[in-house]
Amino acid sequence: MSNDATGATNARSTGADAGNLGYLALGLTLLAYGLLSTGVLHGAGVGSVAHLAHVLGGATLFIAGLWQLRGGEGFTGTAFTSLGAFWATWSAAGGAGRNAAGLFLLLWALLALSLTAASWGANLLSRAVYGLLTVSLLLSAVATFGGYGGLGKAAGWVAAVSGLAAWYWATSGLSNGSWGKVSLPVR
């Protein structure tokens, strides 16, 4: 699943491909992070929902990543396990200071940049997911360091668009693989 969304499994795979699961988890976690960062959703319980979304998304991504690595999918395995660790850690570090949180986001933006570079030869959705994730994390880091609320909201919208791209990718892989024809184009 690292280079396409056809639903086909890797020939060296020891089981089913977890790429669609990973992209669904990434997409929904980015949507939750993005929408919560924009301030569109607010009120009682939003913090609990954010914590749950990040922990659940992180755990699902990490497991999907291990599954992908076991099946010989180095790119998606690396992407999912590392991003799963990011989301789970981000959820656990809720009380981090501004500089620590900004540095954390900046370092993970570098990881996302590496994933963007590695995905460049794949397809447009791959570049969109990881490229927008990079931009979102970079904007979030600058907003956190400087205390710029408006920039943080903009970063949230970029994260939400990245999440929609990841969600579409997974939906395309699931539907195209199960319907036996290309219903939702990827390229």
VENZISUL-V151539 format. One record per backbone hydrogen bond with DSSP energy under -0.5 kcal/mol. CO is the residue of the C=O (numbers start at 0). NH is the residue of the N-H. E is the energy in kcal/mol with one decimal. If there is no record, write none. Layout:
co->CO nh->NH e->E
co->CO nh->NH e->E
This chain:
co->9 nh->12 e->-1.6
co->17 nh->21 e->-2.5
co->18 nh->22 e->-2.7
co->19 nh->23 e->-2.4
co->20 nh->24 e->-2.6
co->21 nh->25 e->-2.8
co->22 nh->26 e->-2.6
co->23 nh->27 e->-2.7
co->24 nh->28 e->-2.2
co->25 nh->29 e->-2.6
co->26 nh->30 e->-2.3
co->27 nh->31 e->-2.3
co->28 nh->32 e->-2.9
co->29 nh->33 e->-3.1
co->30 nh->34 e->-2.9
co->31 nh->35 e->-2.3
co->32 nh->36 e->-2.0
co->33 nh->37 e->-1.5
co->34 nh->38 e->-0.7
co->34 nh->39 e->-0.8
co->34 nh->40 e->-0.9
co->39 nh->41 e->-0.5
co->42 nh->45 e->-1.5
co->44 nh->48 e->-2.2
co->45 nh->49 e->-2.6
co->46 nh->50 e->-2.3
co->47 nh->51 e->-2.5
co->48 nh->52 e->-2.8
co->49 nh->53 e->-2.4
co->50 nh->54 e->-2.4
co->51 nh->55 e->-2.9
co->52 nh->56 e->-2.5
co->53 nh->57 e->-2.4
co->54 nh->58 e->-2.7
co->55 nh->59 e->-2.4
co->56 nh->60 e->-2.6
co->57 nh->61 e->-2.5
co->58 nh->62 e->-2.4
co->59 nh->63 e->-2.6
co->60 nh->64 e->-2.7
co->61 nh->65 e->-2.3
co->62 nh->66 e->-2.3
co->63 nh->67 e->-2.4
co->64 nh->68 e->-2.7
co->65 nh->69 e->-2.4
co->66 nh->70 e->-1.5
co->67 nh->72 e->-2.8
co->68 nh->71 e->-1.5
co->71 nh->73 e->-1.2
co->72 nh->76 e->-2.0
co->73 nh->77 e->-2.2
co->74 nh->78 e->-2.9
co->75 nh->79 e->-2.9
co->76 nh->80 e->-2.2
co->77 nh->81 e->-2.2
co->78 nh->82 e->-2.5
co->79 nh->83 e->-2.4
co->80 nh->84 e->-2.2
co->81 nh->85 e->-2.1
co->82 nh->86 e->-2.6
co->83 nh->87 e->-2.2
co->84 nh->88 e->-2.4
co->85 nh->89 e->-3.1
co->86 nh->90 e->-2.0
co->87 nh->91 e->-1.8
co->88 nh->92 e->-2.0
co->90 nh->93 e->-0.8
co->92 nh->95 e->-1.9
co->96 nh->100 e->-2.8
co->97 nh->101 e->-2.6
co->98 nh->102 e->-2.5
co->99 nh->103 e->-2.4
co->100 nh->104 e->-2.4
co->101 nh->105 e->-2.3
co->102 nh->106 e->-2.7
co->103 nh->107 e->-2.1
co->104 nh->108 e->-1.8
co->105 nh->109 e->-1.5
co->106 nh->110 e->-1.5
co->107 nh->111 e->-2.5
co->108 nh->112 e->-2.1
co->109 nh->113 e->-2.0
co->110 nh->114 e->-2.3
co->111 nh->115 e->-2.3
co->112 nh->116 e->-2.5
co->113 nh->117 e->-2.4
co->114 nh->118 e->-1.7
co->116 nh->119 e->-0.9
co->118 nh->121 e->-2.0
co->122 nh->126 e->-2.0
co->123 nh->127 e->-2.5
co->124 nh->128 e->-3.0
co->125 nh->129 e->-2.2
co->126 nh->130 e->-2.4
co->127 nh->131 e->-2.5
co->128 nh->132 e->-1.7
co->129 nh->133 e->-2.1
co->130 nh->134 e->-2.2
co->131 nh->135 e->-2.7
co->132 nh->136 e->-2.7
co->133 nh->137 e->-2.4
co->134 nh->138 e->-2.8
co->135 nh->139 e->-2.6
co->136 nh->140 e->-2.2
co->137 nh->141 e->-2.3
co->138 nh->142 e->-2.7
co->139 nh->143 e->-2.4
co->140 nh->144 e->-2.8
co->141 nh->145 e->-2.5
co->142 nh->146 e->-1.4
co->142 nh->147 e->-1.5
co->146 nh->148 e->-1.0
co->147 nh->151 e->-1.8
co->148 nh->152 e->-1.9
co->149 nh->153 e->-2.0
co->150 nh->154 e->-2.4
co->151 nh->155 e->-1.7
co->152 nh->156 e->-1.9
co->153 nh->157 e->-2.1
co->154 nh->158 e->-2.4
co->155 nh->159 e->-2.3
co->156 nh->160 e->-2.1
co->157 nh->161 e->-2.3
co->158 nh->162 e->-2.6
co->159 nh->163 e->-2.2
co->160 nh->164 e->-2.1
co->161 nh->165 e->-2.3
co->162 nh->166 e->-2.7
co->163 nh->167 e->-2.7
co->164 nh->168 e->-2.3
co->165 nh->169 e->-2.3
co->166 nh->170 e->-2.6
co->167 nh->171 e->-2.9
co->168 nh->172 e->-2.4
co->169 nh->173 e->-2.6
co->170 nh->174 e->-2.7
co->171 nh->175 e->-2.9
co->172 nh->176 e->-1.5
co->173 nh->177 e->-1.7
co->174 nh->178 e->-2.5
co->175 nh->179 e->-0.8
co->180 nh->182 e->-1.0
co->182 nh->184 e->-0.6
co->185 nh->124 e->-0.6
